[in-house]
Amino acid sequence: MSNEKNRRDFLGYTFAATALVGGVVSLYGMKRAWDPLPSVLAGGFKSVDLMPLKAGKPKTVEWRGKPIFILKKTAQMEKSPRDLIVNNERFIIAIGLCTHLGCIPAWKKDMWKCACHGGAFNSSGTQTFGPPPVPLKLPEFSLKGNTIVLGETGEEYEKIASYLASQV
């Protein structure tokens, strides 16, 4: 009978160990399924150093699948409450989609022009011609030294966003 009891104990322990390992593997798999994909996490925030930008030549970066226009303004470009000021330099940050139908405007000399229906936006992102109903939209950002972090809401974003909201 002792041999039979040892055999039952062994089978019981084996079953318990198998169930424990299976449970742990299942929980790990469920956690992995619930976690956001690495591409989603990477798309949430993007850092852009403003200092290498050349005045009058916008840089376009992709953030959350959208083009973001970043323009370092020249001294001749109009001043705007929408300007982001970093080290006495003025910058404009805007989502690069026309507010009429979502086309991507191109930079032509000193303004963004939309080829779809002839809309135009000045160097401050304000619509100046054509069908766009509102200025280029502002992406969420925060300022950390000379770098903007897209996807975070900072003090500078709040200031510019409240100005834009008052213009509607």
N, C-alpha and C positions, 0 to 999 in steps of 0.2 A: 504494500500500500504506500510505503514511503516513496518508492520509485515513481508511482502514479502521481503522487502529490507534487513531487519535484517537477515532473513533466508538465502538469497543469500550471504550476507557478511560472515555469519558463515560458509557456505559451501566453499566459496572462501578461507577463512583463514585456514580451515581444510585441503583443498587440498594443499595449499601452505606449511603448516607445514608437511604434509605427504611427499610431494615431497622433501622438505629440508632434512628431516630425511633419506629418501631413498637415496638421493644424497650423504649425508655424509657417510652412511653405505657402499654404493658402492665404494666411493673413498678410504675408509679405507680398504675394501677388495682388491681393486686393488693394493694398496700400499703393503699390506701383501704378495700378490702374486709375486710382483716384488722384494721384499727383499730376500737376500740370506737366506737359511735355517740355523738354529743355528749350525747344524753339519758342514756346510761348513765354517762358521765363526770360529768355534773352531778348524777346521783342518788347518787353515791358519798359525797359529803361535804356537810354542811349546817351552816352557822354560825348560832347563835341567841344573841343578846345577852340576858343574864339580868336586867339592871338595870331595864328597863321593866316587868317583870312585877309585877302587883299581888298582894299576899299573899292567899291563900285562893281565888284564881281561876286555875285551870290554863289553860295555853296548849297548843294542839294544833298540831303541825307535821307535815308529811308528809316521810318519809325512806324511800327505797327502797320506796315504795308502801305503807308502814305508817304508822299514826298514832303519834306520839310525844307522850306527856303530859309536860309540864314544869310543876311546881307549886311556887310559892314558898310555904313554910309560914308560917302565923301562929304567934304565940307560944303559943297554946292547943293547937296540934296536937302530938301526941306526938313525942318525939325518937327517932331510929332510927339504928343504925349504917349504914343505907342512905342517910342524908341526905348530900347534897353541900353542903359549907359554903363559901360565897363571901362575903367581907366581912361575916362574922358573921351572914349570912342562910342559912337552910336551904332546900334545894331537893330535890325528888324528880324523877327522870327515869325514865320507864318506857315500854316499848312498849305502846301502848294497845289491846292485844288480850287479851280474857279467856282465861285459861289453860285453860278448860274446853273450849270449842268455837270460840274465835277471834272471837266477837262483839266489838263496840266498846262498852265500858262508858261510861255518861254520868256526869258529875260532878253529884252531888246534895248540896248543902249542905256536907258535910265528908267525903264518900266517893264512890268510883266504884261505880256499880251497873250490873250487866249485865241487860238486859231479857230476854235469851234464856232463862235458867234461874234467875234470881234471885241470882246470885253477887254478892258485895260485896267491895270492897277498901278498906282504910282509906287515910288520907293518906300512908302510907309504902309503899303498894302491896302490902301483905300481905292475903291473903284472910282475910275475917272471917266470911263466911256463904256457904252454898250449895255447889255442886259444884266450884268451881275447886280443883284439887289443889295448886297452888303459887302464890307471889306473881307479880305482873306482872313480866315479863322486863325485863332491863336492856339498853338498846342500847349499842353501843360508842361511847365519846365521850372527848374530851380537853378539858381546861380551859385556855383561853388568856386570862388576865386575867379579865374578866367575861363572856366568851363561851365557850360550849361548841361543839365541833366534832364533830358526829355522823359516825361512820364512821372515826374515829381512835381508837386505844387509848392512853389516857393513864394516868398514875399513879393518879388518882382513880378511874377505871374499874376498874383492877386491884384496888384496895382494896375497893371495894364488891362487885365480882364474887367476890372470895375470901370475903367475909362471906356472900354469898348461897349460895355453894357449900358452906359449912360448915353451913348450915341445912337442907340436903337430907337 
